[in-house]
Amino acid sequence: MELLNLSSQVALILKLAGGLAAGFYIIFAFVIVRQVNKMTETLEVGLESVLRAVAILHLLFSIGALIAVLVIL
């Protein structure tokens, strides 16, 4: 009986760690979007719209990953 209780505690800790990691990943993706916006305001390379689109897609992917983590775990 104690083994079952220990495994459920470990599973809970892993779920919380996964959710926390996904949350930090969203923060990281948001920082990337802000940095890309600042960079495109400063430099004119010709690929500003492509860079912004890639950064926003990365942010959306990270939000989707968090939702997947919450649903699966």
CNS distance restraints for C-alpha pairs under 8 A (distance, minus, plus):
assign (resid   1 and name CA) (resid   5 and name CA) 6.53 0.50 0.50
assign (resid   2 and name CA) (resid   6 and name CA) 6.12 0.50 0.50
assign (resid   3 and name CA) (resid   7 and name CA) 6.19 0.50 0.50
assign (resid   4 and name CA) (resid   8 and name CA) 6.26 0.50 0.50
assign (resid   5 and name CA) (resid   9 and name CA) 6.31 0.50 0.50
assign (resid   6 and name CA) (resid  10 and name CA) 6.24 0.50 0.50
assign (resid   7 and name CA) (resid  11 and name CA) 6.09 0.50 0.50
assign (resid   8 and name CA) (resid  12 and name CA) 6.15 0.50 0.50
assign (resid   9 and name CA) (resid  13 and name CA) 6.24 0.50 0.50
assign (resid  10 and name CA) (resid  14 and name CA) 6.19 0.50 0.50
assign (resid  11 and name CA) (resid  15 and name CA) 6.13 0.50 0.50
assign (resid  12 and name CA) (resid  16 and name CA) 6.20 0.50 0.50
assign (resid  13 and name CA) (resid  17 and name CA) 6.12 0.50 0.50
assign (resid  14 and name CA) (resid  18 and name CA) 6.09 0.50 0.50
assign (resid  15 and name CA) (resid  19 and name CA) 6.20 0.50 0.50
assign (resid  15 and name CA) (resid  73 and name CA) 5.95 0.50 0.50
assign (resid  16 and name CA) (resid  20 and name CA) 6.05 0.50 0.50
assign (resid  17 and name CA) (resid  21 and name CA) 6.04 0.50 0.50
assign (resid  18 and name CA) (resid  22 and name CA) 6.17 0.50 0.50
assign (resid  18 and name CA) (resid  69 and name CA) 7.06 0.50 0.50
assign (resid  19 and name CA) (resid  23 and name CA) 6.16 0.50 0.50
assign (resid  19 and name CA) (resid  66 and name CA) 6.97 0.50 0.50
assign (resid  19 and name CA) (resid  69 and name CA) 6.48 0.50 0.50
assign (resid  19 and name CA) (resid  70 and name CA) 6.83 0.50 0.50
assign (resid  20 and name CA) (resid  24 and name CA) 6.27 0.50 0.50
assign (resid  21 and name CA) (resid  25 and name CA) 6.16 0.50 0.50
assign (resid  22 and name CA) (resid  26 and name CA) 6.37 0.50 0.50
assign (resid  22 and name CA) (resid  62 and name CA) 7.38 0.50 0.50
assign (resid  22 and name CA) (resid  65 and name CA) 6.95 0.50 0.50
assign (resid  22 and name CA) (resid  66 and name CA) 5.24 0.50 0.50
assign (resid  22 and name CA) (resid  69 and name CA) 7.48 0.50 0.50
assign (resid  23 and name CA) (resid  27 and name CA) 6.52 0.50 0.50
assign (resid  23 and name CA) (resid  66 and name CA) 6.81 0.50 0.50
assign (resid  24 and name CA) (resid  28 and name CA) 6.19 0.50 0.50
assign (resid  25 and name CA) (resid  29 and name CA) 6.14 0.50 0.50
assign (resid  25 and name CA) (resid  62 and name CA) 6.49 0.50 0.50
assign (resid  26 and name CA) (resid  30 and name CA) 6.13 0.50 0.50
assign (resid  26 and name CA) (resid  59 and name CA) 6.66 0.50 0.50
assign (resid  26 and name CA) (resid  62 and name CA) 5.47 0.50 0.50
assign (resid  26 and name CA) (resid  63 and name CA) 6.29 0.50 0.50
assign (resid  26 and name CA) (resid  66 and name CA) 7.82 0.50 0.50
assign (resid  27 and name CA) (resid  31 and name CA) 6.26 0.50 0.50
assign (resid  28 and name CA) (resid  32 and name CA) 6.33 0.50 0.50
assign (resid  29 and name CA) (resid  33 and name CA) 6.38 0.50 0.50
assign (resid  29 and name CA) (resid  55 and name CA) 7.55 0.50 0.50
assign (resid  29 and name CA) (resid  58 and name CA) 6.46 0.50 0.50
assign (resid  29 and name CA) (resid  59 and name CA) 5.00 0.50 0.50
assign (resid  29 and name CA) (resid  62 and name CA) 6.90 0.50 0.50
assign (resid  30 and name CA) (resid  34 and name CA) 6.36 0.50 0.50
assign (resid  30 and name CA) (resid  59 and name CA) 6.24 0.50 0.50
assign (resid  31 and name CA) (resid  35 and name CA) 6.09 0.50 0.50
assign (resid  32 and name CA) (resid  36 and name CA) 6.05 0.50 0.50
assign (resid  32 and name CA) (resid  55 and name CA) 6.53 0.50 0.50
assign (resid  33 and name CA) (resid  37 and name CA) 6.19 0.50 0.50
assign (resid  33 and name CA) (resid  52 and name CA) 7.16 0.50 0.50
assign (resid  33 and name CA) (resid  55 and name CA) 5.22 0.50 0.50
assign (resid  33 and name CA) (resid  56 and name CA) 6.37 0.50 0.50
assign (resid  33 and name CA) (resid  59 and name CA) 7.39 0.50 0.50
assign (resid  34 and name CA) (resid  38 and name CA) 6.24 0.50 0.50
assign (resid  35 and name CA) (resid  39 and name CA) 6.01 0.50 0.50
assign (resid  36 and name CA) (resid  40 and name CA) 6.04 0.50 0.50
assign (resid  36 and name CA) (resid  51 and name CA) 6.99 0.50 0.50
assign (resid  36 and name CA) (resid  52 and name CA) 6.45 0.50 0.50
assign (resid  36 and name CA) (resid  55 and name CA) 7.07 0.50 0.50
assign (resid  37 and name CA) (resid  41 and name CA) 6.22 0.50 0.50
assign (resid  37 and name CA) (resid  52 and name CA) 6.87 0.50 0.50
assign (resid  38 and name CA) (resid  42 and name CA) 6.28 0.50 0.50
assign (resid  39 and name CA) (resid  43 and name CA) 5.92 0.50 0.50
assign (resid  40 and name CA) (resid  44 and name CA) 6.29 0.50 0.50
assign (resid  40 and name CA) (resid  45 and name CA) 7.82 0.50 0.50
assign (resid  40 and name CA) (resid  48 and name CA) 5.66 0.50 0.50
assign (resid  44 and name CA) (resid  48 and name CA) 7.28 0.50 0.50
assign (resid  47 and name CA) (resid  51 and name CA) 6.14 0.50 0.50
assign (resid  48 and name CA) (resid  52 and name CA) 6.13 0.50 0.50
assign (resid  49 and name CA) (resid  53 and name CA) 6.05 0.50 0.50
assign (resid  50 and name CA) (resid  54 and name CA) 6.19 0.50 0.50
assign (resid  51 and name CA) (resid  55 and name CA) 6.21 0.50 0.50
assign (resid  52 and name CA) (resid  56 and name CA) 6.11 0.50 0.50
assign (resid  53 and name CA) (resid  57 and name CA) 6.04 0.50 0.50
assign (resid  54 and name CA) (resid  58 and name CA) 6.12 0.50 0.50
assign (resid  55 and name CA) (resid  59 and name CA) 6.33 0.50 0.50
assign (resid  56 and name CA) (resid  60 and name CA) 6.18 0.50 0.50
assign (resid  57 and name CA) (resid  61 and name CA) 6.04 0.50 0.50
assign (resid  58 and name CA) (resid  62 and name CA) 6.22 0.50 0.50
assign (resid  59 and name CA) (resid  63 and name CA) 6.30 0.50 0.50
assign (resid  60 and name CA) (resid  64 and name CA) 6.15 0.50 0.50
assign (resid  61 and name CA) (resid  65 and name CA) 6.09 0.50 0.50
assign (resid  62 and name CA) (resid  66 and name CA) 6.27 0.50 0.50
assign (resid  63 and name CA) (resid  67 and name CA) 6.32 0.50 0.50
assign (resid  64 and name CA) (resid  68 and name CA) 6.11 0.50 0.50
assign (resid  65 and name CA) (resid  69 and name CA) 6.09 0.50 0.50
assign (resid  66 and name CA) (resid  70 and name CA) 6.18 0.50 0.50
assign (resid  67 and name CA) (resid  71 and name CA) 6.13 0.50 0.50
assign (resid  68 and name CA) (resid  72 and name CA) 5.85 0.50 0.50
assign (resid  69 and name CA) (resid  73 and name CA) 5.62 0.50 0.50
